[in-house]
Amino acid sequence: MNSIEVFVRPAQDFPELNLTEARTLSRMYGGDAGRISNGELVFEAPLDKAQRLLSRMCGSREAGLLLGEYAKQDIPRAVRLAAGIIGSMRYKVVVERGQRDLITEIVHNMGGIVDIRSPDAILRVTKSGGSYTLKLILGTARVVLSKLQPKKWVYFHPGALQPFFCGLMCNLAACPDGGLLLDPFCGVGSTLIAASKLGLNAVGWDISKKQAYGCKRNIASLRLGGALGVLRADAANPPLKSGIIDAAVFDPPYGKVSSLFGRSFEVLLAEVAEGLWRILKPGGFACFFTPLGRGLDVFVSRGFKLTYTYTIRIHSGLTRMLVVVTKVA
Ligand SMILES: C[S@@+](CC[C@H](N)C(=O)[O-])C[C@H]1O[C@@H](n2cnc3c(N)ncnc32)[C@H](O)[C@@H]1O
């Protein structure tokens, strides 16, 4: 078996964004566009990449592998498949009322470590008619990133984004494994921290000495691994070689909570578009916020192709648009 079905149950807060994230990840890891079935996105992905794909999922609280439908006597075959995927992870088995005898049989065939309180994976068995459907629910990045609360970091600024949302943006920007992601307005470091948790290399900068230093302190105190770099620099003047960045994720300042350091928003964004065009690899993506889509046209007129927009109403005075653009090769 070279491929497996993956299911993603979108979370309540941003279901459409979650589906777009799942489809982007599927494309990146060699899967198909999928179909909606019972409120879930189901798609086919290469068996050896499906687990990594799910570990990057930031929008969904519940996602996993569809092991298939089995007659009762064939359940051990599904369990062997699950055992190969689970390896040394901790897991628990969930069955329907009246089916508890299945648990002993499954655990017997599965071996490994059963952990009811904090499992890494859940094997869920549901019965319909004479057959049993087995699903393996695996931990997604959403769970890990939601535990990271910027307010509790050693350095905080009210402009900080929630890390799970930054992770979602890293995925919408399709940063590949081993690729280099940039946040040119890194603030307290939410994007860099999320990227590191997703296993990506990331570099960020901020024009404010206080923010750049605070971001470094956050990264150090969270003991993050991987290649992470923080500089003090102007987003309009990227201190990097041409064509080196795979993806960019950012939330620019609007001049309210975060200062624009004397520029107008449109002028700053035009300069950022110019700088990103130089350092982004051809085909690379940028995912960013703009208030009500302001400044979007400067990216388009610089040559970027608009691939996705999503509107989020923050409060009556602020509607932000999440934008994805690509540097057309
Ligand atoms: C909205 S905040 C970014 C928040 C960040 N995503 C976080 O989670 O902390 C915008 C940041 O841009 C920085 N900034 C403003 N003008 C800049 C410029 N020209 N170059 C780089 N950073 C700049 C501000 O100091 C601020 O930290």
PDBQT file of the ligand as one rigid body, heavy atoms in Angstrom, charges set to zero:
ROOT
HETATM    1  C1  LIG A 401       1.760  43.761  13.925  1.00  0.00    +0.000 C 
HETATM    2  S1  LIG A 401       3.362  43.661  14.532  1.00  0.00    +0.000 S 
HETATM    3  C2  LIG A 401       3.885  42.052  14.159  1.00  0.00    +0.000 C 
HETATM    4  C3  LIG A 401       3.391  41.086  15.123  1.00  0.00    +0.000 C 
HETATM    5  C4  LIG A 401       4.073  39.760  15.035  1.00  0.00    +0.000 C 
HETATM    6  N1  LIG A 401       3.468  38.944  13.997  1.00  0.00    +0.000 N 
HETATM    7  C5  LIG A 401       3.950  39.098  16.410  1.00  0.00    +0.000 C 
HETATM    8  O1  LIG A 401       3.258  38.087  16.519  1.00  0.00    +0.000 OA
HETATM    9  O2  LIG A 401       4.517  39.643  17.340  1.00  0.00    +0.000 OA
HETATM   10  C6  LIG A 401       4.285  44.602  13.399  1.00  0.00    +0.000 C 
HETATM   11  C7  LIG A 401       5.752  44.705  13.717  1.00  0.00    +0.000 C 
HETATM   12  O3  LIG A 401       6.395  45.381  12.631  1.00  0.00    +0.000 OA
HETATM   13  C8  LIG A 401       7.469  46.139  13.143  1.00  0.00    +0.000 C 
HETATM   14  N2  LIG A 401       7.832  47.138  12.109  1.00  0.00    +0.000 N 
HETATM   15  C9  LIG A 401       7.263  48.333  11.832  1.00  0.00    +0.000 A 
HETATM   16  N3  LIG A 401       7.874  48.883  10.748  1.00  0.00    +0.000 NA
HETATM   17  C10 LIG A 401       8.815  48.017  10.340  1.00  0.00    +0.000 A 
HETATM   18  C11 LIG A 401       9.748  47.991   9.264  1.00  0.00    +0.000 A 
HETATM   19  N4  LIG A 401       9.854  49.002   8.396  1.00  0.00    +0.000 N 
HETATM   20  N5  LIG A 401      10.576  46.920   9.147  1.00  0.00    +0.000 NA
HETATM   21  C12 LIG A 401      10.506  45.875  10.025  1.00  0.00    +0.000 A 
HETATM   22  N6  LIG A 401       9.659  45.860  11.062  1.00  0.00    +0.000 NA
HETATM   23  C13 LIG A 401       8.819  46.887  11.215  1.00  0.00    +0.000 A 
HETATM   24  C14 LIG A 401       6.930  46.683  14.445  1.00  0.00    +0.000 C 
HETATM   25  O4  LIG A 401       7.996  47.031  15.304  1.00  0.00    +0.000 OA
HETATM   26  C15 LIG A 401       6.096  45.487  14.945  1.00  0.00    +0.000 C 
HETATM   27  O5  LIG A 401       6.847  44.693  15.804  1.00  0.00    +0.000 OA
ENDROOT
TORSDOF 0
